[in-house]
């Protein structure tokens, strides 16, 4: 078992006698080669769970084990090594270094491991070819498109050849076509005997994964395998549901928006009526004056 969570709890202290229980007892196991989506509404503590899995937050109760070793029992230096050697991160905001070019952004992770310059540059080039950025290695991150920037973030996450890749909303800022390309790339990574865990609020992203864990109010309410048949059907359903609105749906949405902003809409209507009435009166007066 690569990762094993037993009754994991996370509590935030908001004041002297005020606590927020973000995670209320999470039990889950993860293996190499799995492609997992952790889903849930905003505020479901999905990102909190990702931070715990990545060793970014060690303030929790009970047990998270990596290859049978309890992370909470490791020294700080050992936790640092876990973050560098065992986990690669793909952040929603990319967290790239703007003044460094593409290849140096990728190579930076290996610098922390003490890899010599020649080897890390060669590996960074290899990874950039893998993610389709071989023609952009000397550009700065702000010279790339959104999809290219995400590919760069993926290459950096792969630099240290970690067992685990954690991705926080990896397609959140991308269009649907680019998102599909990124998901295909991430899926390919998981097939190379790596555990890939994606935290997402998007059903369009989750349906591409082989396993979906739904978290709500700090507990797992669903943990399902998404086999190829179900996956194809789910992708088709999501595409159909995300299509253009029909006339009735559009009309209903318009009425709902008008109802929610009734006061403002009434003021706009009154103001428009006064304006139109004033124009009509002025035109009428002008016509009458001409006849006199």
Beta strands, then each sheet from edge to edge (+ up, - down):
strand 1: 3-13
strand 2: 19-30
strand 3: 35-39
strand 4: 61-66
strand 5: 69-70
strand 6: 87-90
strand 7: 164-168
strand 8: 195-199
strand 9: 211-216
strand 10: 219-225
sheet 1: 2+ 1- 4+ 5-
sheet 2: 6+ 7+ 8+ 3+ 9+ 10-
end
